[in-house]
Amino acid sequence: MTARLVCGVDSSTQSTKVELRAVTDGALIASGRAPHPPTSPPVSEQDPLAWWDALRAALAQVAEHLGDVAAVAVAGQQHGLVVLDAGGRPVRDAKLWNDTTSAPQAMALTERLGAQAWARACGLVPVASFTVSKLAWLAEHEPDNLARVERVMLPHDYLTWRLCGEHVTDRGDASGTGWWSPFQGQYDADLLATAVNDAQAWLPRLPRVLASDEPAGTIGSDIADELGLPAGVLVTAGTGDNMAAALGLGLQPADVVVSLGTSGTVYARSEIPTADASGLVAGFADATGRYLPLVCTLNATKVTDTVGRLLGANPARLASLALEAPSDGVVVLVPYLDGERSPNLPAATGLLAGLRTDTTPADLSRAAHVGVLCNLLDGSDALRRAGVDTSGRRLLIGGGARSPAYRRLAADLWAGPVVVPDATETVATGACVQAATVASGQVFDEVTTTWGLGAGMVVEPSGEVDAARLRTAYRVAAAAAAELATSLTDG
């Protein structure tokens, strides 16, 4: 029988998820999930071997269908630093995107070249999240481990390498390292030299960058037996999780996405690269040959989860409380609970303003939802200032998009309709799209159109909210939180 399915893998901070979809129409055939070890920022590390174990466990849940798989693509959490020795073993646990211990190194890297030079060279200004900052941390704190490094990878690269034995990556995930230029389409030795000595000797340790629709290799018989997949299955270049989500949404130029997960992102598919010296907008490439400028916040649904815990309210009750609160409330929550990446305030904490003796749990719940959304919508404004066309659809995705409070308040604060796509696992779906391009020979837009990706429920604004007033109040409180964080750091 001719293989008729593709397998998309989403290796996130929390878990590995797999989807099996039909090549012809994208119908979901089966899915599986297995957890990763929990992390606790500011130190956030995981053993890459745990990702492989989770992939095996997730595939075991869909074992009856694996014989029909033609191609596999892996999408992974961006920016994590994976370092292997000459024997292919992890030198140490991977430092993940939300590990903020490299904040001092990020600051030093920025000062070394200047923010404008970084933005012009690679579209990024170093923050703790980016891989270049983590490599600089390793060089400074663990020189003995640095000396053992033979291969440098991102999380999705590691799983691709385990699947087919090829040390490769794609332009989307490479654009989040801080040493690959989306403008030039190649590694920049001068940027790499800010983190390690003798950058020319380090270039061969980096993965080869493939086109996103280019096969990386095939699964050998030993790995096939271990995972239950047929030998010879194609393995694609894979990509970063945000790039895969854009594919899974069938994102078109000028469409804007707000993603509400543990962390938050806002991004758009763009025809042009960006170079934002403020550091708010990361000038990523996407998985199609275009660009995916993005703003990422460390704090999103974890904020409402925390407020729910403090109030003793489950998610459904917390959403109800938020929608019950008066629209003219004065309570403002700045959601920098675990420090913040955008704006770059790793030492910041949350700030609650406007408390009065008559403040209610509903006021607190609403303030938490509004604070998360205002922080992300400020990111949307930053995209526009960076020259990105944001005139298309507005999409709300992630776990938070299932909340009626987040849906309603997003439409109210954006003062326009918001689409909540039907697809829930957009990253795994996007990985399936990439696998389908390799299996079928179609281009990305052909696959996403045929599969009908991006359709969903449209939420209209209520007309009861003064969005300008709320967003202005939030910005005033956010400025106070930033000043407090700076004073505490200087002190």
Residue pairs with C-beta under 8 A, 6 or more apart in sequence:
1 68
3 68
3 69
3 70
3 230
3 233
3 439
4 22
4 23
4 24
4 68
4 70
5 20
5 21
5 22
5 23
5 29
5 65
5 68
5 69
5 70
6 20
6 21
6 23
6 69
6 70
6 71
6 72
6 73
6 432
6 435
6 436
6 439
7 18
7 19
7 20
7 59
7 66
7 69
7 71
7 72
7 73
7 229
7 431
7 432
7 435
8 18
8 19
8 21
8 72
8 73
8 75
8 244
8 427
8 428
8 429
8 430
8 431
8 432
8 433
8 434
8 435
9 16
9 17
9 18
9 55
9 58
9 72
9 73
9 74
9 75
9 159
9 428
9 431
10 16
10 17
10 18
10 19
10 75
10 76
10 241
10 244
10 425
10 427
10 428
10 431
11 51
11 54
11 55
11 74
11 75
11 76
11 77
11 155
11 156
11 159
12 36
12 76
12 77
12 241
12 427
13 36
13 39
13 44
13 46
13 77
13 96
13 97
13 98
13 262
14 35
14 36
14 38
14 262
15 33
15 34
15 35
15 36
15 54
16 33
16 34
16 36
16 51
16 54
16 55
16 57
16 58
17 31
17 32
17 33
17 58
17 425
17 427
17 428
18 31
18 32
18 33
18 55
18 58
18 59
18 61
18 62
18 428
19 28
19 30
19 31
19 425
19 428
19 429
19 431
19 432
20 28
20 29
20 30
20 31
20 62
20 65
20 66
20 69
20 432
21 27
21 28
21 29
21 429
21 432
21 436
21 451
22 29
23 70
23 436
23 439
23 440
24 450
25 450
25 451
26 429
26 432
26 433
26 436
26 447
26 450
26 451
26 452
26 453
29 62
29 65
30 61
30 62
30 64
30 65
31 61
31 62
31 425
31 428
32 57
32 58
32 59
32 60
32 61
32 62
33 58
33 61
34 53
34 54
34 55
34 56
34 57
34 58
34 61
35 54
36 46
36 50
36 51
36 54
37 46
37 47
37 50
39 45
39 46
39 96
39 98
39 99
41 98
41 99
41 100
41 298
41 338
41 339
42 99
42 100
42 101
42 338
42 339
42 346
43 99
43 101
44 95
44 96
44 97
44 98
44 99
44 100
45 92
45 93
45 94
45 95
45 96
45 99
46 80
46 93
46 94
46 96
47 90
47 93
47 94
48 82
48 90
48 93
48 94
48 155
48 158
49 90
51 155
51 158
51 159
52 159
52 162
55 159
55 227
56 226
56 227
59 66
59 227
59 228
59 229
60 228
63 228
66 227
66 228
66 229
66 230
67 230
69 229
69 230
69 233
70 233
70 234
70 435
70 439
71 215
71 233
71 234
71 235
71 236
71 435
71 436
71 438
71 439
72 163
72 219
72 229
72 233
72 234
72 235
72 236
72 435
73 235
73 236
73 237
73 238
73 239
73 244
73 431
73 432
73 434
73 435
73 438
74 156
74 159
74 160
74 163
74 235
74 236
74 238
74 431
75 156
75 238
75 239
75 240
75 241
75 243
75 244
75 245
75 427
75 428
75 430
75 431
75 434
76 154
76 155
76 156
76 157
76 158
76 159
76 173
76 238
76 240
76 241
77 96
77 97
77 155
77 156
77 240
77 241
78 97
78 154
78 155
78 173
78 176
78 240
78 241
78 242
79 96
79 97
79 129
79 130
79 131
79 134
79 154
79 176
79 177
80 94
80 95
80 96
80 97
80 131
80 134
80 154
80 155
81 94
81 95
81 131
81 134
81 135
81 138
81 152
81 154
82 90
82 94
82 152
82 153
82 154
82 155
82 157
82 158
83 90
83 91
83 92
83 94
83 138
83 145
83 146
83 148
83 149
83 151
83 152
83 153
84 90
84 91
84 149
84 150
84 151
84 153
84 158
85 91
85 148
85 149
85 150
86 148
86 150
88 151
91 145
91 148
91 149
92 138
92 142
92 145
94 155
94 158
95 101
95 102
95 134
95 137
95 138
96 155
97 129
98 129
98 263
98 298
98 338
99 128
99 134
100 128
100 129
100 298
100 339
100 346
101 128
101 137
102 128
102 133
102 134
102 136
102 137
103 127
103 128
103 133
103 346
103 347
105 126
105 128
105 133
105 134
105 136
105 137
105 140
105 195
106 126
106 127
106 128
106 130
106 133
106 136
107 126
108 136
109 118
109 126
109 132
109 133
109 136
109 178
109 194
109 195
110 118
110 125
110 126
110 279
112 194
113 121
113 191
113 194
115 125
115 277
115 278
115 279
116 277
118 124
118 125
118 126
118 178
118 191
118 277
119 125
119 275
119 276
119 277
119 279
119 283
120 183
120 275
121 181
121 183
121 188
121 190
121 191
122 175
122 178
122 179
122 180
122 181
122 182
122 183
122 188
122 191
122 283
123 175
123 181
123 182
123 183
123 273
123 274
123 275
123 276
123 282
123 283
123 284
123 293
124 130
124 176
124 178
124 279
124 282
124 283
125 276
125 277
125 278
125 279
126 132
126 133
126 178
127 133
127 279
127 341
127 344
127 346
128 134
128 341
128 346
129 296
129 341
130 176
130 177
130 178
131 154
131 176
131 177
131 178
131 179
132 177
132 178
132 179
132 191
132 192
132 194
132 195
133 178
133 195
135 152
135 195
135 196
136 194
136 195
136 196
138 145
138 146
138 149
139 146
139 195
139 196
139 197
146 196
149 205
150 205
151 161
151 167
151 205
151 207
152 202
152 205
152 206
152 207
153 161
153 167
153 169
153 207
154 169
154 173
154 174
154 176
154 177
154 207
154 240
156 169
156 173
156 238
156 239
156 240
157 167
157 168
157 169
157 173
157 207
157 238
159 238
160 166
160 168
160 169
160 216
160 235
160 236
160 237
160 238
161 167
161 168
162 223
163 217
163 219
163 223
163 235
164 216
164 217
164 218
164 219
164 220
164 223
164 235
165 217
165 220
166 208
166 216
166 217
166 235
167 207
167 208
168 207
168 208
168 209
168 210
168 216
168 217
168 237
169 207
169 208
169 209
169 210
169 237
169 238
170 209
170 210
170 211
170 212
170 237
170 238
170 239
170 243
170 287
171 180
171 182
171 185
171 209
171 211
171 212
171 285
171 287
171 289
172 212
172 239
172 240
172 242
172 243
172 284
172 285
172 286
172 287
172 292
173 238
173 239
173 240
173 243
174 180
174 207
174 209
174 285
175 182
175 283
175 284
175 285
176 240
176 282
176 284
178 191
178 195
179 187
179 188
179 191
179 192
179 195
179 206
180 186
180 187
180 188
180 209
181 187
181 188
181 191
182 273
182 283
182 284
182 285
182 291
183 273
183 275
185 209
186 209
187 203
187 206
187 209
189 199
189 200
189 203
190 199
192 199
192 202
192 203
192 206
193 199
196 202
210 216
210 237
211 237
211 289
212 236
212 237
212 239
212 287
212 288
212 289
212 434
212 437
212 444
213 236
213 237
213 434
213 437
213 438
213 443
213 444
214 236
214 237
214 438
215 234
215 235
215 236
215 237
215 438
216 235
216 236
216 237
216 238
217 234
217 235
218 231
218 232
218 233
218 234
218 235
219 227
219 229
219 230
219 231
219 232
219 233
219 235
220 231
221 231
223 229
224 230
224 231
224 232
224 233
234 435
234 438
234 439
236 434
236 435
236 437
236 438
237 434
238 431
238 434
239 247
239 287
239 430
239 431
239 434
240 284
240 287
241 427
242 259
242 265
242 267
242 284
242 292
242 294
243 284
243 285
243 286
243 287
243 292
243 430
244 287
244 426
244 427
244 428
244 429
244 430
244 431
244 433
244 434
245 257
245 259
245 397
245 426
245 427
245 430
246 257
246 267
246 269
246 286
246 287
246 292
246 430
247 287
247 288
247 429
247 430
247 431
247 433
247 434
247 444
247 448
247 453
248 423
248 425
248 426
248 427
248 428
248 429
248 430
248 431
248 432
248 433
248 453
249 255
249 257
249 395
249 397
249 421
249 423
249 426
249 430
249 453
249 454
250 445
250 448
250 449
250 451
250 452
250 453
250 454
251 257
251 268
251 269
251 395
251 454
252 269
252 392
252 393
252 454
253 269
253 270
253 271
253 290
253 389
253 392
254 268
254 269
254 389
254 390
254 391
254 392
255 268
255 269
255 392
255 393
255 394
255 395
256 266
256 267
256 268
256 380
256 383
256 390
256 392
256 393
256 394
256 395
257 265
257 266
257 267
257 268
257 395
257 396
257 397
258 264
258 265
258 266
258 373
258 376
258 377
258 380
258 394
258 395
258 396
258 397
258 410
259 265
259 266
259 267
259 300
259 397
259 398
260 300
260 301
260 372
260 376
260 396
260 397
260 398
260 399
260 400
260 401
260 403
260 406
261 300
261 301
261 398
261 399
261 400
262 300
262 301
262 302
263 296
263 297
263 298
263 299
263 300
263 302
264 296
264 297
264 299
264 300
264 301
264 372
264 375
264 376
264 398
265 294
265 295
265 296
265 297
265 376
265 379
266 294
266 295
266 376
266 377
266 379
266 380
266 383
267 284
267 292
267 293
267 294
267 295
267 383
268 292
268 293
268 383
268 388
268 389
268 390
268 392
269 286
269 290
269 291
269 292
270 290
270 291
270 292
270 293
270 388
270 389
271 290
271 291
271 389
272 291
272 387
272 388
273 283
273 285
273 291
273 293
274 281
274 283
274 291
274 293
274 386
274 387
274 388
275 283
275 386
276 282
276 283
276 293
276 382
276 385
276 386
278 382
279 344
280 295
280 342
280 343
280 379
280 382
280 386
281 293
281 294
281 295
281 379
281 382
281 383
281 386
281 388
282 293
282 294
282 295
282 296
283 291
283 293
283 386
284 291
284 292
284 293
284 294
285 291
285 292
286 292
287 430
287 434
287 444
288 444
288 445
293 383
293 386
293 388
295 342
295 376
295 379
295 380
295 382
295 383
296 341
296 342
297 335
297 340
297 341
297 342
297 375
297 376
297 379
298 336
298 338
298 339
298 340
298 341
299 335
299 336
299 337
299 338
299 340
299 350
299 372
299 375
300 335
300 372
300 376
300 398
300 400
301 372
301 398
301 399
301 400
302 337
302 338
303 333
303 335
303 337
303 350
303 368
303 371
303 372
304 315
304 318
304 365
304 368
304 369
304 372
304 400
304 403
304 406
305 315
306 337
306 368
307 318
307 333
307 364
307 365
307 368
308 314
308 315
308 317
308 318
308 365
310 364
311 318
311 321
311 361
311 364
311 365
313 321
313 361
313 365
315 403
318 365
318 405
319 365
319 403
319 404
319 405
319 406
320 405
321 361
321 362
321 365
321 366
322 362
322 365
322 366
322 368
322 369
322 405
322 409
323 366
323 404
323 405
323 408
324 362
325 360
325 362
325 363
325 365
325 366
326 363
327 464
327 465
327 466
328 466
329 354
329 363
329 366
329 367
330 354
330 356
330 473
331 352
331 353
331 354
331 355
331 359
331 363
331 364
331 366
331 367
332 352
332 353
332 354
332 367
332 370
332 371
332 473
332 474
332 476
332 477
333 350
333 351
333 352
333 353
333 364
333 367
333 368
333 370
333 371
333 477
334 350
334 351
334 352
334 353
334 371
334 375
334 474
334 477
334 478
334 480
334 481
335 350
335 368
335 371
335 372
335 375
336 345
336 348
336 349
336 350
336 351
336 481
336 485
337 349
337 350
339 345
339 346
339 347
339 348
339 349
340 346
340 348
340 375
342 375
342 379
342 382
343 478
343 482
345 481
345 482
345 485
345 486
347 485
347 488
347 489
348 481
348 482
348 484
348 485
349 481
349 484
349 485
350 481
351 477
351 478
351 480
351 481
351 484
352 364
352 367
353 477
353 480
354 367
354 473
354 477
365 405
366 405
366 409
369 403
369 405
369 406
369 409
370 409
370 413
370 470
370 474
371 474
372 400
372 406
373 406
373 409
373 410
373 413
374 413
374 470
374 471
374 474
374 475
374 478
375 474
375 478
377 413
377 414
377 471
378 471
378 474
378 475
378 478
380 390
383 390
384 390
393 419
393 454
394 414
394 416
394 417
394 418
394 419
395 418
395 419
395 420
395 421
395 454
395 456
396 406
396 407
396 410
396 418
396 419
396 420
396 459
397 420
397 421
397 426
400 406
401 407
401 420
402 424
407 418
407 420
407 459
408 459
408 462
409 465
410 418
410 459
411 417
411 418
411 459
411 460
411 461
411 462
412 461
412 462
412 464
412 465
412 467
413 465
413 467
413 470
413 471
414 461
414 467
415 461
415 467
416 461
417 458
417 459
417 460
417 461
418 458
418 459
419 454
419 456
419 457
419 458
419 459
420 456
420 457
420 458
420 459
421 453
421 454
421 455
421 456
422 455
422 456
422 457
423 429
423 453
423 454
423 456
429 453
433 444
433 447
433 448
433 451
433 453
434 444
436 442
436 447
437 443
437 444
437 447
440 447
442 450
448 454
